[in-house]
Amino acid sequence: MSAATARAVTRGVVFVHSTPAALCPHIGWALESVLGAAAPIEWIKQPVAAGTLRTELSWMGEPGTGAKLASALRGWVDVRYEVTEEPSPGCDGSRWSHTPTLGIHHTWTAASGDAVVSEDRLRAALVASKGDPELFRAEMAELLGTAWDQELEPFRYAGEGASVRWLHRVS
């Protein structure tokens, strides 16, 4: 394959922080459908939410795969998850976070993992806040996904030390 026809590749991680056991096979099938390859997922107990399981899956694919993975998981309201996609040539990184109470949140990310807020979104936050500093703080918290981070944080720590399966797609 020549350099002109080479496709860009990126990577990311799917973190299913908690899900009822009954959804595990369906989540696996949804991820495999997007990735186009078998995804041998190892589910472990989620100690923060009794009766739920968690997993992590690293992936490689074309830019935009993270959005497809997040969309594939979006229909299950009892699932807490995050999908990350690293920046790649010509594409920003992204993180999608979902909780049953808040729904889904998307933010662009820098190579360091920090949230990136575009100038148009900042201008809209300034207009919406009408010069009120407290309203501006609330607008910024929404843009940065603060509520999602606060709800997911205990689930993230509960997963420390969990095994990670690497899935590489061969094209």
C-alpha positions as CSV (number, residue, x, y, z in Angstrom):
1,M,0.0,0.0,0.0
2,S,1.5,3.4,-1.0
3,A,1.7,6.3,1.4
4,A,-1.0,8.1,-0.7
5,T,-3.5,5.2,-0.1
6,A,-2.5,4.4,3.5
7,R,-5.4,4.9,5.9
8,A,-5.0,6.8,9.2
9,V,-5.2,4.7,12.3
10,T,-6.0,5.7,15.8
11,R,-6.6,3.9,19.0
12,G,-8.7,4.2,22.1
13,V,-10.3,2.4,25.0
14,V,-13.9,1.4,25.8
15,F,-14.5,1.4,29.6
16,V,-17.7,-0.2,30.5
17,H,-17.8,0.9,34.2
18,S,-21.0,-0.9,35.1
19,T,-23.7,-3.0,33.4
20,P,-26.2,-5.6,34.4
21,A,-24.9,-9.1,33.6
22,A,-27.8,-9.7,31.2
23,L,-26.4,-7.0,28.9
24,C,-22.8,-8.3,28.7
25,P,-23.3,-10.5,25.6
26,H,-25.2,-7.7,23.8
27,I,-22.5,-5.2,24.6
28,G,-19.8,-7.7,23.3
29,W,-21.8,-8.2,20.1
30,A,-22.2,-4.4,19.6
31,L,-18.5,-3.8,20.0
32,E,-17.5,-6.6,17.7
33,S,-20.0,-5.3,15.1
34,V,-18.3,-1.9,15.1
35,L,-14.7,-3.3,15.2
36,G,-15.3,-6.0,12.7
37,A,-13.4,-8.5,14.8
38,A,-13.9,-10.8,17.7
39,A,-13.6,-9.0,21.1
40,P,-12.8,-11.6,23.8
41,I,-14.1,-9.5,26.7
42,E,-13.4,-10.4,30.3
43,W,-16.1,-9.2,32.7
44,I,-15.3,-8.7,36.3
45,K,-17.5,-7.6,39.3
46,Q,-18.0,-3.9,39.8
47,P,-17.7,-3.4,43.6
48,V,-19.3,0.1,43.5
49,A,-22.6,-1.2,42.2
50,A,-23.6,-4.6,43.5
51,G,-24.8,-7.0,40.8
52,T,-23.1,-5.2,38.0
53,L,-20.0,-6.0,35.9
54,R,-17.2,-4.0,34.3
55,T,-14.7,-4.4,31.5
56,E,-12.1,-2.5,29.5
57,L,-11.2,-3.0,25.9
58,S,-8.4,-1.3,24.0
59,W,-9.0,-0.9,20.2
60,M,-7.3,0.3,17.0
61,G,-9.2,1.5,14.0
62,E,-9.8,4.3,11.6
63,P,-10.6,7.8,13.0
64,G,-14.2,8.0,13.9
65,T,-14.3,4.5,15.4
66,G,-14.7,6.0,18.9
67,A,-17.9,7.7,17.9
68,K,-19.3,4.5,16.3
69,L,-18.5,2.6,19.5
70,A,-20.2,5.2,21.7
71,S,-23.2,5.1,19.4
72,A,-23.4,1.3,19.6
73,L,-23.6,1.5,23.4
74,R,-25.9,4.5,23.6
75,G,-29.2,2.6,23.7
76,W,-28.7,0.9,27.0
77,V,-29.7,3.3,29.8
78,D,-28.4,1.0,32.6
79,V,-24.9,1.1,31.4
80,R,-22.1,3.5,32.6
81,Y,-19.4,3.8,30.0
82,E,-16.7,5.9,28.5
83,V,-15.1,5.6,25.1
84,T,-11.9,7.4,24.2
85,E,-10.2,8.0,20.9
86,E,-6.7,9.4,20.7
87,P,-5.9,12.3,18.3
88,S,-4.6,11.2,14.9
89,P,-3.3,13.2,11.9
90,G,-6.1,15.7,11.0
91,C,-8.4,14.5,13.8
92,D,-8.9,15.7,17.3
93,G,-9.1,13.2,20.2
94,S,-12.5,12.6,21.8
95,R,-14.1,11.2,24.9
96,W,-17.7,10.1,25.2
97,S,-19.1,9.5,28.7
98,H,-22.5,8.0,29.6
99,T,-24.4,7.6,32.8
100,P,-27.9,6.4,33.4
101,T,-28.9,9.7,35.1
102,L,-27.1,12.1,32.8
103,G,-27.1,10.5,29.4
104,I,-24.2,11.0,27.0
105,H,-21.6,13.7,26.9
106,H,-18.9,14.3,24.3
107,T,-15.8,16.4,24.6
108,W,-12.8,16.8,22.3
109,T,-9.4,16.0,23.9
110,A,-5.8,17.1,23.5
111,A,-2.9,14.7,23.3
112,S,-2.5,15.1,27.0
113,G,-6.1,13.9,27.6
114,D,-7.3,17.4,28.7
115,A,-10.7,18.5,27.5
116,V,-10.6,21.0,24.7
117,V,-13.4,23.6,24.4
118,S,-13.7,25.4,21.0
119,E,-14.0,29.2,20.8
120,D,-17.5,28.9,19.5
121,R,-18.6,26.9,22.5
122,L,-16.8,29.4,24.8
123,R,-18.6,32.3,23.1
124,A,-22.0,30.6,23.5
125,A,-21.3,30.0,27.2
126,L,-20.5,33.7,27.6
127,V,-23.7,34.7,25.9
128,A,-25.8,32.2,27.9
129,S,-24.3,33.4,31.2
130,K,-25.2,37.0,30.5
131,G,-22.2,38.2,32.4
132,D,-23.1,36.3,35.6
133,P,-20.0,34.6,36.9
134,E,-22.0,31.8,38.6
135,L,-23.9,31.1,35.4
136,F,-20.6,31.1,33.5
137,R,-19.2,28.5,35.9
138,A,-22.2,26.3,35.4
139,E,-21.9,26.7,31.6
140,M,-18.2,25.7,31.8
141,A,-19.0,22.7,34.0
142,E,-21.4,21.5,31.4
143,L,-18.9,22.0,28.6
144,L,-16.2,20.1,30.5
145,G,-18.6,17.3,31.5
146,T,-18.0,17.9,35.3
147,A,-21.2,16.1,36.3
148,W,-20.3,13.0,34.3
149,D,-16.8,13.0,35.8
150,Q,-18.2,13.2,39.3
151,E,-20.6,10.4,38.7
152,L,-18.1,8.1,37.0
153,E,-15.1,8.7,39.3
154,P,-16.0,6.1,41.9
155,F,-16.5,3.5,39.1
156,R,-13.1,4.4,37.5
157,Y,-11.2,3.8,40.7
158,A,-13.0,0.5,41.3
159,G,-11.5,-0.7,38.0
160,E,-7.8,0.0,39.0
161,G,-5.8,-3.1,38.5
162,A,-8.3,-4.7,36.1
163,S,-6.9,-6.5,33.1
164,V,-7.1,-4.9,29.7
165,R,-7.5,-6.8,26.5
166,W,-5.9,-5.4,23.4
167,L,-7.7,-5.8,20.1
168,H,-5.9,-5.0,16.9
169,R,-7.7,-4.9,13.6
170,V,-5.7,-6.1,10.7
171,S,-6.6,-4.4,7.4
